[in-house]
């Protein structure tokens, strides 16, 4: 990611270039800088919904079909601008050429051989040096980044989100599996209604009905014990991407449910 106002850059090595990984990089950026006004990307399927046969771009907009990243940006209040050629986003394209030459050589000189070491090198060596050399003061002293307010639940937003129907036995389906809503959560009128299912970046699955998160368990599995109450985590936007949820995030493959969702999307 490159800040258009200053050319300050940030990025990670990942095992797979997918929605989950791009959400992870975006989350780090948000914690470091706050919410940007717009994001400028290419038209990869992670960002842009492909037109259906015979569908026009206007019809797609009217149908309001967006990707998971598009939905997340909307919920964060961040705009999305599509680039229609590599030249349209030339700054990041030029940086790729530098990274693919200089970064590879620096990794070799530093004897970096693992993903953990590579990301540590990026964070502690490469990006600080890069930004010191190439970043420029912004033209305006006003920082247009907006803070992450307590009302913004980043974990809920940066998830794979789907709406699912509640079946007669207070169950719902997701990614080829069936989940049971706890008996204590069952309410009259829930059957046949829709709930919001969130597959979080850490692999956990949450179900929200009318603003309330339900206790759920996969059918055939034991109902998990409710988590202990904790004090709200203080949001420190200068934490430097040190959120605890990210410990090991970049080095391990996506959890099973994320792989199932990814594979189903690839096959559709």
N, C-alpha and C positions, 0 to 999 in steps of 0.2 A: 504494500500500500504506500502511496506517495501523497503527501499533503500538497494540494495544488498551490496553496499560498506560500509555502516555504520550501518545498521539495524535500522535506523531512520524510524519511522512508522507514518502513518496518515490514518484516515478513518472517516466515518460518519454513523450515523443511518439514514436509509431511509425507506420510506413507502413501496417501491417496488424495488426489485433487478432487474433492467432493464437497457437497453442501456442508457436511458436519465440520470439515476442516476449515472451510472459508468462514463459517460462523465463529469458529474458535479464534481465528485471526482477528475478525471484526470485534469480538468481545474484548480481546487484549487492547485493541486500539481504543475502544470506548472507555475502558478503565483508565488508560493513560491520558486521553485527551478530551473525553466527553463525546457528545453526538455531533457529527458533522452535518452540514446542511444538505449536501447531495453526495452520492456515490456515483462515480463514472466508471463503467465497466464495458467489457465486450458483450456480445450477445450469445454467450455460451448458454446451454440449456439450463444451467444453474441459475441464471439471471433472467432469461427471456423464455416465455412460453412459445413453443413452435405453433405456427398457424395450422389449423386443421384443414383437410382437403376442401377447397372451395371457400374457405373462410378468408375474409379480408382483415387487415390490421384494425380497421375501425370496428368491425364486429367483435374481434378479440378484446378490444378495450371496453366495449359496451358490455360484454359478458363478464368483465372484471376477472379474468383468469390470470393469476400470478403464480410464480414459483414460491417455494418455501422461503428463499432469501428475499424475494420481492415482498412477501407478506410480512416478514420480520422487519424489513426496512420501513414498511408502512406503519407498523405498530410502534416503531421507535421514533416515528416522525421524521424520517430521513428520505429525501427524494432519490430517485434513480434516473440516471442519464445513460442511454445506450450509445456506444461508439459504433459507427458503421464502417470503419476501416482501421487498420493498424496505425495509419498516419494520424487519425483523429485523436488517438491517445499516445502521441509520439514520445512524451516524457517517460512513461513507464516502459515503452518498447525499447527506447535507447538504454534505459537502465538495465534491461535484461541482457543486452549485449555486454555491458560492463560486468555484470554479475557472472555470466557464463564464462568469461575470460579470467578476470581478476580474482573472483571469489574461489573458483576452482583451484587456482594456483596457491592462494593463501591457505586454503584447507589442507592442501598437500604439504605445504611448508610447516604447518602447525601439527602435522601427523594426526589429523582428525580422521577417525575411521568408523564412528558410530553416530546414530541419529542424535543421541543425548549430547555427545560432544559437539556435534555440528551446530545444534541449536544454542548451546552454551557459547560457542564461538561467535555466532551471529549476534547474540544479545550483549556479550561483554566486549567483543573486539570489533567485529565488522561494522555493525550499524552505528555505534558511537563514532568510529573513525569516518565512516561515510557521511554521516550527518554533519560532523564538524567541518568536513571539507566541502560538501556540496550544498548544504542547507543555506537558505538565504533569509534575511529578515522579511517579514510580510510587508506588503505595501501599505497596509492599514494597521494601526495599533489595536484595533478592535478584533478580538478573537471571536469568531462566529460559532465556535463549538459551544454546544449547550450541555449543561451538567446532566448526569444521570440522577434524577430525583428519586426519592424513596418510593414513589408511586410506580416507577418503571421496574417491572420484574424481568430483568434481562434473561434469567434462566428460563422463564416461561416463554419469552419471545423468541430467543435463539434456540428453537427446538423444531423438530418435525411435527407439525400440527395437522390434525385431521378431525373432522366432525364425524361422530359415530352414533348410531341409534341404540337406544337401550331396549333390549329384548324383554320378553315376558318374564323371564326368570332373573331379571336384574343383572343381565350379562351384556357384554358388548364384544365385538371382534376387532382385532387390530393385527396387521401383518401376519395373517393366517393363524392367529391364536385367539382363544376366547378368555375373557376376564370376567370375574365375578365381583359385583359391588357388595361390600360387607353388609350383613343383615341390619346392623345398626344405622347404616346410611340410607337404607331403602325408605322411600317416601311415596305417599299416594300421588298418582299423576305422573310419576317418572317414566313409566312404561311407554314406549313409542316416542319419547322425547329424544332430543339430540344433546350430546355432551362433547366437550372439547378434550381431545386426547393429545397429550404432549410427550413426545419422545425426547427427553433431555439429552444434552451433549454427553453427560456422564453415563448414559445408557439406562437411566431410570425412566419409568413410565408413570405419568400423572394423568388423572382424569378429573376434569372440572365441570361441575354442573351448577348453573345459575350462580357463578362466582365462587362456589365452594368446592374445595378439593376433596374428593371421596377416597375412602380407604378401599383399595382394590387388591385382588390377588389373581394370579393366573389359575384357571380352572384346573383342579387336581393338585394344586400347590397349597401349602399352608398359608393362612392369612398372616402377613407380616405384622409384627408388633408396632404400635405407633411410635414414632421417633420421640426421644426425650425433648422436653421444651428447652429452648435455648434463647439467650438474649439476641436481639436483632444484630446482624453483622453490620458494623460501621462501614459505610461506603467511602473508601479512600481512593479518589480518582488519580492520585499520584503513586499508586502502589507499584507501578512499573510492570504490570502484567503478572503479578505474583499471587493471583487468586488460588486458593487451595484446590478448587475443583480441577485446575489445570495440571496438578502434579501427575506426571506420567502421561498426560493427554497426548502429547505429540509423538511419543515413542511406541505406543501400543496400538494395535489395530482397533477399528471401531467395534463396539460391543455387538453381540449377536443380532439384536433387534435392528440396529442401524444397518448391518450388512443385509438383513432381510429386506428392509425398506429400499436400500440402494439397488439390490438385485432385481426387485420387482419393478422399480422405475426403469432400469436398463432394459428389461424385457418388454416394457409397454410401448 
